């Protein structure tokens, strides 16, 4: 059975393109357009093996999402990688993939986080 990946990004094109790429490689993918929608998914759905988080989003941005996750004991250890066009603004304690995304680097991060998929 495949593992679940959560993509959090306010750009629909980015979400859909990455979803297609990951699904073609056998991953199941959930998407959220902001941090609030992602929290709702995390609290009502299966736990993902990998989360790709954009920082700049409406309603609840990536920093607010990270703050909420860190305060939630059940979610605090989620494997989160930041995706941003401003990597110098990302939290120093998080892995970062600069935008535009390097697809090979993203797929390697997912493969490492979800080793039993495929």
ROSE-4610 file (N, C-alpha, C; in Angstrom, 1 decimal, always signed):
// ROSE-4610
residu = [X/X/X/X/X/X/X/X/X/X/X/X/X/X/X/X/X/X/X/X/X/X/X/X/X/X/X/X/X/X/X/X/X/X/X/X/X/X/X/X/X/X/X/X/X/X/X/X/X/X/X/X/X/X/X/X/X/X/X/X/X/X/X/X/X/X/X/X/X/X/X/X/X/X/X/X/X/X/X/X/X/X/X/X/X/X/X/X/X/X/X/X/X/X/X/X/X/X/X/X/X/X/X/X/X/X/X/X/X/X/X/X/X/X/X/X/X/X/X/X/X/X/X/X/X/X/X/X/X/X/X/X/X/X/X/X/X/X/X/X/X/X/X/X/X/X/X/X/X/X/X/X/X/X/X/X/X/X/X/X/X/X/X/X/X/X/X/X/X/X/X/X/X/X/X/X/X/X/X/X/X/X/X/X/X/X/X/X/X/X/X/X/X/X/X/X/X/X/X/X/X/X/X/X/X/X/X/X/X/X/X/X/X/X/X/X/X/X/X/X/X/X/X/X/X/X/X/X/X/X/X/X/X/X/X/X/X/X/X/X/X/X/X/X/X/X/X/X/X/X/X/X/X/X/X/X/X/X/X/X/X/X/X/X/X/X/X/X/X/X/X/X/X/X/X/X/X/X/X/X/X/X/X/X/X/X/X/X/X/X/X/X/X/X/X/X/X/X/X/X/X/X/X/X/X/X/X/X/X/X/X/X/X/X/X/X/X/X/X/X/X/X/X/X/X/X/X/X/X/X/X/X/X/X/X/X/X/X/X/X/X/X/X/X/X/X/X/X/X/X/X/X/X/X]
num = [1/1/1/2/2/2/3/3/3/4/4/4/5/5/5/6/6/6/7/7/7/8/8/8/9/9/9/10/10/10/11/11/11/12/12/12/13/13/13/14/14/14/15/15/15/16/16/16/17/17/17/18/18/18/19/19/19/20/20/20/21/21/21/22/22/22/23/23/23/24/24/24/25/25/25/26/26/26/27/27/27/28/28/28/29/29/29/30/30/30/31/31/31/32/32/32/33/33/33/34/34/34/35/35/35/36/36/36/37/37/37/38/38/38/39/39/39/40/40/40/41/41/41/42/42/42/43/43/43/44/44/44/45/45/45/46/46/46/47/47/47/48/48/48/49/49/49/50/50/50/51/51/51/52/52/52/53/53/53/54/54/54/55/55/55/56/56/56/57/57/57/58/58/58/59/59/59/60/60/60/61/61/61/62/62/62/63/63/63/64/64/64/65/65/65/66/66/66/67/67/67/68/68/68/69/69/69/70/70/70/71/71/71/72/72/72/73/73/73/74/74/74/75/75/75/76/76/76/77/77/77/78/78/78/79/79/79/80/80/80/81/81/81/82/82/82/83/83/83/84/84/84/85/85/85/86/86/86/87/87/87/88/88/88/89/89/89/90/90/90/91/91/91/92/92/92/93/93/93/94/94/94/95/95/95/96/96/96/97/97/97/98/98/98/99/99/99/100/100/100/101/101/101/102/102/102/103/103/103/104/104/104/105/105/105/106/106/106/107/107/107/108/108/108/109/109/109/110/110/110/111/111/111/112/112/112/113/113/113/114/114/114/115/115/115/116/116/116/117/117/117/118/118/118]
x = [+0.8/+0.0/+0.9/+0.5/+1.3/+1.1/+2.1/+2.1/+1.5/+1.1/+0.4/+1.4/+1.3/+2.1/+1.1/+1.4/+0.5/+1.2/+0.6/+1.1/+0.3/+1.0/+0.3/+0.9/+0.0/+0.5/-0.8/-0.7/-1.9/-2.0/-1.0/-1.1/-1.6/-2.8/-3.5/-2.6/-2.0/-1.1/+0.0/+0.6/+1.7/+1.1/+0.0/-0.6/-0.9/-1.6/-2.0/-0.9/+0.1/+1.3/+2.0/+2.3/+3.1/+2.2/+0.9/+0.1/+0.2/+0.1/+0.2/+1.5/+2.6/+3.9/+4.1/+3.7/+3.8/+2.9/+1.7/+0.7/+1.3/+1.9/+2.5/+3.6/+4.2/+5.2/+4.7/+3.4/+2.8/+2.4/+2.6/+2.2/+0.7/+0.1/-1.2/-1.0/-1.8/-1.5/-2.7/-2.6/-3.6/-3.1/-4.0/-3.6/-4.4/-3.8/-4.4/-4.0/-4.9/-4.5/-4.0/-4.0/-3.4/-3.2/-2.6/-2.3/-3.6/-4.6/-5.8/-6.4/-6.5/-7.1/-6.2/-4.9/-4.0/-4.2/-4.4/-4.6/-5.9/-6.9/-8.2/-8.0/-7.2/-6.9/-6.1/-5.1/-4.3/-5.1/-6.1/-6.8/-8.0/-8.3/-9.4/-9.0/-7.7/-7.3/-6.1/-5.7/-4.5/-3.2/-2.3/-1.1/-0.2/+0.3/+1.2/+2.6/+3.3/+4.7/+5.6/+5.1/+5.8/+4.9/+5.3/+4.6/+5.5/+5.0/+5.7/+4.9/+5.5/+4.8/+5.4/+4.5/+4.7/+4.7/+5.4/+5.4/+4.4/+4.3/+3.5/+2.1/+1.1/-0.3/-1.3/-2.5/-3.5/-4.1/-4.9/-5.6/-4.7/-3.9/-2.9/-1.7/-0.6/+0.6/+1.5/+2.6/+3.4/+4.0/+4.4/+4.9/+3.9/+2.6/+1.5/+1.2/+1.3/+1.0/+2.1/+3.3/+4.4/+4.2/+3.8/+3.6/+2.5/+1.4/+0.3/+0.7/+1.5/+2.0/+2.9/+3.8/+4.7/+4.0/+2.8/+2.1/+1.2/+1.1/+0.2/+1.1/+1.0/+1.9/+1.7/+0.5/+0.3/+0.9/+1.1/+1.6/+3.0/+3.6/+4.8/+6.0/+5.9/+7.0/+6.8/+5.8/+5.6/+6.8/+7.2/+8.3/+7.9/+8.3/+7.9/+9.1/+8.9/+10.0/+9.4/+10.1/+9.6/+9.9/+8.9/+9.1/+8.9/+9.9/+9.8/+10.7/+10.3/+11.2/+12.1/+12.0/+12.8/+13.4/+14.3/+14.9/+15.5/+16.1/+16.7/+15.7/+14.4/+13.4/+12.7/+13.1/+12.6/+13.2/+12.5/+13.0/+14.3/+15.3/+16.6/+16.6/+15.6/+15.5/+14.7/+14.4/+13.6/+14.4/+14.1/+14.7/+14.0/+14.7/+14.1/+14.5/+13.5/+13.6/+13.3/+14.2/+14.0/+13.1/+12.2/+11.4/+12.2/+12.1/+11.4/+12.0/+11.1/+11.5/+12.3/+13.3/+14.1/+13.4/+12.8/+12.0/+12.8/+14.0/+14.8/+15.0/+15.3/+15.5/+14.3/+13.1/+11.8/+11.6/+11.7/+11.4/+12.4/+13.6/+14.5/+14.1/+13.6/+13.2/+12.0/+11.0/+9.8/+10.2/+11.1/+11.6/+12.2/+13.0/+13.6/+12.6/+11.7/+10.6/+9.6/+9.4/+8.4/+9.1/+9.9/+10.8/+10.0/+8.9/+8.2/+7.2/+7.2/+6.3/+6.9/+6.1/+6.5/+7.4]
y = [-1.2/+0.0/+1.2/+2.2/+3.5/+4.3/+5.2/+6.2/+7.5/+8.2/+9.5/+10.7/+11.6/+12.8/+14.0/+15.0/+16.2/+17.4/+18.0/+19.2/+20.4/+21.4/+22.6/+23.8/+24.3/+25.5/+26.2/+27.5/+28.2/+28.3/+27.9/+27.9/+26.6/+26.6/+25.4/+24.7/+25.4/+24.7/+23.9/+24.5/+23.8/+22.5/+22.7/+21.5/+20.4/+20.7/+19.7/+19.1/+19.9/+19.3/+18.4/+18.8/+17.9/+16.7/+16.8/+15.7/+14.7/+15.1/+14.2/+13.5/+14.2/+13.7/+12.6/+12.9/+12.0/+10.8/+11.0/+9.9/+8.9/+9.5/+8.7/+7.8/+8.2/+7.4/+6.5/+6.4/+5.5/+6.0/+7.3/+7.9/+8.3/+8.3/+8.9/+10.3/+11.2/+12.7/+13.4/+14.1/+15.1/+16.5/+17.4/+18.8/+19.7/+20.8/+21.9/+23.2/+24.2/+25.5/+26.5/+26.1/+26.9/+26.1/+26.7/+26.0/+25.5/+26.3/+26.0/+24.7/+24.7/+23.5/+22.3/+22.5/+21.4/+20.8/+21.7/+21.3/+20.5/+20.9/+20.2/+18.8/+18.7/+17.4/+16.5/+17.1/+16.3/+15.8/+16.5/+16.1/+15.1/+15.0/+14.1/+13.0/+12.9/+12.0/+11.2/+10.3/+9.5/+10.4/+10.1/+10.8/+10.7/+11.8/+11.6/+11.3/+10.6/+10.3/+11.5/+12.5/+13.6/+14.8/+16.0/+17.2/+18.2/+18.8/+19.9/+21.1/+22.1/+23.3/+24.6/+25.3/+26.6/+27.6/+28.6/+29.6/+30.7/+31.2/+32.4/+32.0/+32.0/+31.6/+32.5/+32.6/+33.4/+32.6/+33.2/+32.6/+32.1/+31.1/+30.6/+30.3/+31.1/+30.9/+29.8/+29.5/+28.4/+28.6/+29.8/+30.0/+29.7/+30.2/+29.9/+28.5/+27.8/+26.3/+25.6/+26.0/+25.4/+25.6/+26.8/+27.1/+26.2/+26.0/+25.2/+23.7/+23.3/+21.9/+21.6/+22.6/+22.4/+22.4/+23.0/+23.0/+21.7/+20.9/+19.8/+18.5/+17.9/+16.7/+15.6/+15.4/+14.3/+14.7/+15.9/+16.3/+16.9/+17.1/+17.9/+17.2/+15.9/+15.2/+14.9/+15.6/+15.4/+15.7/+14.9/+15.3/+16.4/+17.6/+18.8/+19.3/+19.6/+20.2/+21.5/+22.6/+23.9/+24.1/+24.6/+25.0/+26.5/+27.2/+28.7/+29.3/+30.5/+31.3/+32.1/+32.2/+32.9/+32.0/+31.1/+30.1/+30.7/+32.0/+32.6/+33.0/+33.0/+33.4/+32.1/+31.0/+29.7/+29.5/+28.8/+28.4/+27.6/+28.0/+27.3/+25.9/+25.4/+24.0/+23.1/+23.6/+22.8/+22.6/+21.5/+21.3/+22.2/+22.7/+23.6/+23.2/+23.3/+23.1/+24.4/+25.1/+26.4/+26.3/+27.3/+27.4/+28.2/+27.9/+26.8/+25.5/+24.5/+23.2/+22.4/+21.8/+20.8/+19.5/+19.0/+17.8/+16.6/+16.4/+15.3/+15.4/+16.6/+16.8/+16.5/+16.9/+16.7/+15.2/+14.5/+13.1/+12.3/+12.7/+12.1/+12.3/+13.5/+13.8/+12.9/+12.8/+12.0/+10.5/+10.0/+8.6/+8.3/+9.2/+9.0/+9.0/+9.9/+10.0/+8.9/+8.3/+7.3/+6.0/+5.4/+4.3/+3.1/+2.8/+1.5/+1.7/+2.8/+3.0/+2.3/+1.5/+0.8/-0.4]
z = [+0.0/+0.0/+0.0/-0.7/-0.9/+0.4/+0.5/+1.6/+1.2/+2.2/+2.0/+2.1/+1.1/+1.0/+1.1/+1.9/+2.0/+1.4/+0.4/-0.2/+0.2/+0.8/+1.3/+0.5/-0.4/-1.2/-1.8/-1.8/-2.2/-3.8/-4.5/-5.9/-6.5/-7.0/-7.5/-8.5/-9.4/-10.5/-9.8/-8.8/-8.1/-7.5/-6.8/-6.1/-7.1/-8.1/-9.1/-9.9/-10.2/-10.9/-10.1/-8.8/-7.9/-7.5/-7.4/-7.1/-8.3/-9.5/-10.7/-10.7/-10.5/-10.5/-9.4/-8.2/-7.1/-7.2/-7.7/-7.9/-9.0/-10.1/-11.1/-10.6/-9.4/-8.8/-7.7/-7.6/-6.6/-5.3/-5.1/-3.8/-3.8/-2.6/-2.5/-2.0/-2.5/-2.2/-1.8/-0.7/-0.2/-0.5/-0.7/-0.9/-0.1/+0.3/+1.0/+0.5/+0.5/-0.1/+0.9/+2.2/+3.3/+4.5/+5.5/+6.8/+7.5/+7.5/+8.2/+7.6/+6.3/+5.6/+5.8/+5.9/+6.2/+7.6/+8.6/+9.9/+10.0/+9.3/+9.3/+8.7/+7.6/+7.0/+8.0/+8.7/+9.6/+10.8/+11.2/+12.4/+12.0/+10.7/+10.3/+9.4/+9.0/+8.0/+8.5/+7.7/+7.9/+8.0/+8.8/+9.0/+7.8/+7.2/+6.1/+6.5/+5.5/+5.8/+5.4/+4.7/+4.2/+4.0/+4.4/+4.2/+3.5/+2.4/+1.7/+1.9/+2.6/+3.1/+2.4/+1.8/+1.3/+2.5/+2.5/+3.6/+3.4/+2.2/+1.9/+1.4/+2.2/+1.8/+2.6/+2.1/+2.8/+3.9/+4.7/+5.8/+7.0/+6.7/+7.7/+6.9/+7.1/+6.4/+7.0/+6.3/+6.8/+8.1/+8.5/+9.9/+10.9/+10.7/+11.6/+11.7/+10.5/+10.5/+11.4/+11.2/+11.9/+13.4/+13.8/+15.2/+15.8/+15.0/+15.5/+15.6/+14.6/+14.6/+15.9/+16.1/+17.3/+18.6/+18.7/+20.0/+20.1/+19.1/+19.1/+19.2/+20.3/+20.6/+19.6/+19.1/+18.1/+16.7/+16.4/+15.1/+15.1/+16.3/+16.4/+15.6/+15.4/+14.8/+13.3/+12.7/+11.3/+10.5/+9.4/+8.6/+7.6/+7.9/+7.1/+6.4/+5.1/+4.3/+3.8/+3.9/+3.5/+2.0/+1.3/-0.1/-0.3/-0.6/-0.6/-1.6/-2.1/-3.0/-2.2/-0.9/+0.0/+1.1/+0.7/+1.6/+2.9/+2.7/+3.9/+4.9/+4.6/+5.6/+6.2/+5.8/+6.4/+7.8/+8.6/+9.9/+9.8/+10.6/+10.5/+10.8/+11.6/+12.0/+11.1/+9.9/+8.9/+7.7/+7.0/+5.7/+4.7/+3.7/+2.8/+1.3/+0.5/-1.0/-1.6/-2.2/-2.8/-4.0/-4.2/-5.4/-6.4/-7.7/-8.3/-7.8/-7.6/-7.0/-8.0/-7.5/-8.2/-8.0/-9.0/-8.9/-8.4/-8.9/-8.4/-6.9/-6.4/-4.9/-4.2/-4.7/-4.0/-3.9/-5.1/-5.1/-4.1/-4.0/-3.1/-1.6/-1.3/+0.0/+0.4/-0.6/-0.4/-0.2/-1.1/-1.0/+0.3/+0.9/+2.2/+3.3/+3.2/+4.3/+4.2/+3.0/+2.8/+2.3/+3.0/+2.4/+2.0/+2.5/+2.2/+1.1/+0.4/-0.7/-1.9/-2.6/-3.8/-3.5]
